[in-house]
């Protein structure tokens, strides 16, 4: 109901502008304004116009049951999946191509009411992030000739929570501190209903995004450090010359 009672501006992705924009409620001359008005209709739309281009709109459609006196959202444009996809585009730079596609599939499935299927993809993403750290730990041990400090046989037979603890130096702090996420994802696939998975999806998705945000921050920090190192070396060489 909040979206239909909204009169103030909304910050949202505009598919027409292909960027975030400010939307305001569009009210036609004969627009309904109250719940009493809504209950006199079979269905109605709540439309919002883009601040950059009024021809760009978001529309939410509601079905009204006059007998049961209930209202149910039955559609929207752009779709929830399309609105959500814009914000995850930045993760394409820190995820493998297939893993990024799986993230988009998870969001798309959840937007269409498929909760268990969305959890399958989120768990695969989680496992891929852990495996990436596993390979980094093995590579580091080999390069530093510290193989004695890394027991891959123990790792392979460990539970996921223990694997994450073993890889803590190579994983974002948020993932290590919230490694129970994997148990939630697994329970969603094997035990929870579609409805329960859909209810839990936003929280788990945010958890994955926080982990990916940490990877982006680390990548940007490494780029800055490398750029600064090269600049300082260039300055030092110029001064010597």
C-alpha positions in Angstrom: 0.0 0.0 0.0 2.9 2.4 0.6 3.5 2.8 -3.1 -0.1 3.7 -3.8 -0.3 6.2 -0.9 3.1 7.8 -1.9 2.9 11.4 -2.8 6.6 12.4 -2.4 9.5 11.8 -4.8 10.9 8.3 -5.3 14.6 7.6 -6.1 14.6 4.7 -8.6 16.2 3.4 -11.8 14.7 4.8 -15.0 14.9 2.3 -17.8 14.4 5.2 -20.3 17.3 7.2 -19.0 19.3 4.0 -18.2 20.3 5.6 -14.8 18.8 6.5 -11.5 16.3 9.4 -11.4 13.7 11.1 -9.2 10.1 10.0 -9.9 7.0 11.9 -8.8 3.4 10.6 -8.6 1.4 11.2 -11.8 -2.2 11.9 -11.1 -4.7 12.2 -14.0 -7.7 14.5 -13.8 -9.9 11.6 -12.7 -7.4 9.8 -10.6 -8.5 8.0 -7.4 -7.0 9.3 -4.2 -8.4 7.2 -1.3 -8.9 3.6 -0.3 -12.7 4.2 -0.6 -12.2 5.3 -4.2 -10.0 2.3 -5.0 -12.6 -0.2 -3.6 -15.1 1.2 -6.2 -12.9 -0.1 -9.0 -11.9 -3.5 -10.4 -8.3 -2.4 -11.0 -6.2 0.8 -11.1 -2.7 2.0 -11.8 -0.3 4.1 -9.8 2.0 5.9 -12.2 5.2 7.9 -11.5 7.0 10.2 -14.0 10.8 10.6 -14.3 12.1 14.0 -13.3 14.4 14.1 -16.4 11.8 13.1 -18.9 8.1 13.0 -18.1 7.4 10.5 -20.8 9.5 7.9 -18.8 7.1 6.3 -16.3 6.9 3.6 -13.7 3.5 2.0 -13.4 2.1 -0.3 -10.7 -1.2 -2.1 -11.4 -3.5 -3.3 -8.7 -6.5 -5.7 -8.8 -9.4 -4.9 -6.4 -11.8 -7.5 -5.0 -14.9 -5.5 -4.1 -16.5 -8.5 -2.3 -13.5 -9.5 -0.1 -12.5 -5.8 0.0 -8.9 -6.6 -0.8 -6.3 -5.2 -3.1 -3.5 -7.2 -4.8 -0.6 -5.9 -6.9 -0.8 -7.8 -10.2 1.9 -6.1 -12.3 4.4 -3.3 -12.8 6.5 -1.7 -15.5 9.5 -1.8 -15.6 9.6 -5.2 -14.0 11.1 -5.7 -10.6 13.9 -7.8 -12.3 14.7 -4.9 -14.6 14.8 -2.4 -11.8 17.0 -4.6 -9.7 19.5 -5.5 -12.6 20.8 -1.9 -12.9 22.2 -1.9 -9.3 24.1 -5.2 -9.8 25.9 -4.3 -13.0 28.9 -3.1 -11.1 29.5 -6.6 -9.9 30.3 -7.8 -13.4 33.9 -6.5 -12.8 34.6 -8.8 -9.8 32.7 -11.9 -10.8 33.5 -14.4 -13.5 31.1 -14.1 -16.5 29.1 -17.2 -15.7 28.9 -16.3 -12.0 27.6 -12.9 -12.9 25.0 -14.5 -15.1 24.0 -16.7 -12.1 23.5 -13.6 -10.0 21.2 -12.1 -12.6 19.3 -15.4 -12.9 18.8 -15.4 -9.1 17.4 -11.9 -9.1 15.2 -12.7 -12.1 13.8 -15.9 -10.5 13.0 -14.1 -7.2 11.3 -11.3 -9.1 9.0 -13.9 -10.7 8.2 -15.7 -7.5 10.7 -18.6 -7.7 12.3 -18.6 -4.3 14.0 -22.0 -4.1 15.5 -21.6 -7.6 16.9 -18.2 -6.7 18.6 -19.8 -3.6 20.2 -22.4 -5.8 22.0 -19.7 -7.7 22.9 -17.6 -4.7 24.5 -20.7 -3.1 26.5 -21.4 -6.2 27.8 -17.8 -6.1 28.7 -18.2 -2.4 30.5 -21.4 -3.2 32.4 -19.8 -6.1 33.6 -16.9 -3.9 34.9 -19.4 -1.4 36.6 -21.5 -4.1 38.2 -18.4 -5.5 39.7 -17.8 -2.0 40.7 -21.4 -1.8 42.7 -21.2 -5.0 44.4 -17.9 -3.8 45.4 -19.6 -0.5 46.9 -22.6 -2.4 48.7 -20.3 -4.8 50.1 -18.2 -1.9 51.3 -21.3 0.0 53.1 -22.6 -3.2 54.8 -19.3 -3.9 56.0 -18.7 -0.4 57.0 -22.3 0.0 54.8 -22.6 3.1 52.9 -25.7 2.1 53.2 -27.0 5.6 50.9 -24.2 6.7 48.1 -25.3 4.3 46.6 -28.8 4.5 44.5 -29.2 1.4 43.3 -32.6 2.4 41.9 -31.2 5.6 40.3 -28.4 3.7 38.6 -30.7 1.2 36.9 -32.7 3.9 35.9 -29.8 6.1 32.4 -28.3 6.5 31.8 -25.1 4.6 31.9 -23.0 7.9 35.3 -24.5 8.7 36.6 -23.9 5.2 35.7 -20.3 5.5 37.5 -20.0 8.8 40.6 -21.6 7.2 40.4 -19.0 4.3 39.7 -16.0 6.5 42.8 -14.2 5.3 41.5 -14.4 1.7 37.9 -13.6 2.3 36.0 -10.4 3.2 35.4 -10.0 6.9 31.7 -9.9 6.4 31.6 -13.3 4.8 33.8 -14.8 7.6 31.7 -13.2 10.3 28.4 -14.3 8.6 29.4 -17.7 7.3 26.1 -19.1 8.6 24.7 -17.6 5.3 25.7 -20.9 3.6 23.6 -22.9 6.1 20.6 -20.6 5.4 21.0 -21.0 1.6 21.3 -24.8 2.0 18.2 -24.9 4.2 16.3 -22.9 1.7 17.1 -25.4 -1.1 16.3 -28.5 1.0 13.7 -27.5 3.6 12.1 -24.0 3.1 9.0 -23.3 1.0 8.9 -21.0 -2.0 7.3 -18.4 0.2 9.9 -18.7 2.9 12.8 -18.5 0.4 11.2 -15.4 -1.2 10.9 -13.7 2.2 14.5 -14.5 3.0 15.9 -13.6 -0.4 16.4 -9.8 0.1 18.5 -10.3 3.2 20.6 -13.0 1.7 21.0 -11.0 -1.5 22.2 -8.0 0.4 24.7 -10.2 2.2 26.1 -11.4 -1.1 26.2 -7.8 -2.3 28.2 -6.7 0.8 30.7 -9.4 0.1 31.0 -8.2 -3.5 31.2 -4.6 -2.5 34.2 -5.5 -0.3 35.9 -7.2 -3.3 35.3 -4.0 -5.4 36.8 -1.8 -2.7 39.8 -4.1 -2.5 40.2 -4.1 -6.2 40.0 -0.3 -6.4 42.5 0.0 -3.5 45.0 -2.3 -5.3 44.6 -0.2 -8.5 45.3 3.0 -6.5 48.3 1.4 -4.9 49.7 0.2 -8.2 49.1 3.6 -9.8 50.8 5.4 -6.9 53.7 3.0 -7.0 54.3 3.6 -10.8 53.9 7.4 -10.4 56.4 7.5 -7.5 58.9 5.3 -9.5 58.5 7.6 -12.5 59.2 10.7 -10.4 62.2 9.0 -8.8 63.6 8.1 -12.2 63.1 11.7 -13.5 64.9 13.1 -10.5 67.8 10.9 -11.0 68.0 11.9 -14.6 
